[in-house]
Amino acid sequence: MGRKKIALIGAGNIGGTLAHLALIRGLGDVVLFDVVEGMPQGKALDLMEGGPIEPFDASVTGTNSYEDIAGADVCIVTAGLARKPGMSRDDLLATNAKIMTQVSEGIRTHAPDSMVIIISNPLDAMVTLAKRVTGFPKNRVVGMAGVLDSARYRSFLALELNVSVESVQAMVLGGHGDDMVPVRSGCTVAGAPITDFIAEPRLAEIEARVRGAGGEVVALLKTGSAYYSPATAAIRMAESYLHDKKEILPAAAYLEGEYGFSGFYLGVPVQIGAGGVEKVIELKLTETESEALQVSASHVQELVEALDSVIEG
Ligand code: APR
């Protein structure tokens, strides 16, 4: 039995971090693809030279040719522009749609049996486009957003309460935009409702910080967007697929009637195992949460419609 093969499409900040994490967590051989010549090769060499120290034996190579992703079990896509201060994720739509179309064609031709995890923004529109262009079934194309947004929620709550992040459970659903939906009704500390620990006004402030958390990092970095935590989140999803863990994680999944939506991707809890996105879990939401999900979904639908005009135009 050979090793699994992980293709990383986009070898920038997130791509490089994904490669490092995949190697140290022993997920398999890594191929870093980018359009920039030399950069993926340079990062691969640098990573390879750390192998004896970690140690890991898996191979890591950099390439500018899609042929080298052949046989990949998983493709994780970060190709595209990242946000700069003052930009919303939606501002990336036109540029990243062109890039995502090229990338999806490359994956369709050279890694037709792979599980595809999209990270590029605006996430919900990009993953919808990737499914359309690859023509892959819905279980093999998924978007990474909810694992990250939920981790941000958990981090801020754990900081507030001065408890371990492991004692806090929380989920953020909806689109990966400023109207994402932190699900307060499902948020617990050691199994007890979060509202037993934090009063409403403060909780609302924390949730507002969650919605703007990506922007908070962009404003500080000035030259790009978050990359350590997005990479960690996508690796968690890839691991659940490669190890058939069947973990329930929030992720952008293609909906066909679940939560009342159809025909586009939205952040919902899904089970990820050897079958890819094996099922969508329908949680009971409060009325306020359902309404917020509706607002977020309408925004995603608008973006998907804008995508159509960008592609046709
Ligand atoms: N094919 C492959 N790679 C491409 C293409 C393309 N057509 N066009 C650009 N790239 C590469 C760039 O050369 C760059 O190395 O995508 C990489 C993106 O890396 P960064 O600019 O460092 O961005 P990163 O922080 O990794 O974020 C990537 O994920 O979270 C989202 O909003 C973020 O859309 C952005 C993406």
Residues whose N, C-alpha, C, O or C-beta is under 5 A from the ligand:
A	BS01	APR	I9 G10 A11 G12 N13 I14 G15 F33 D34 V35 V36 T78 A79 G80 L81 A82 R83 I99 Q102 I119 S120 N121 G224 S225 A226 Y227
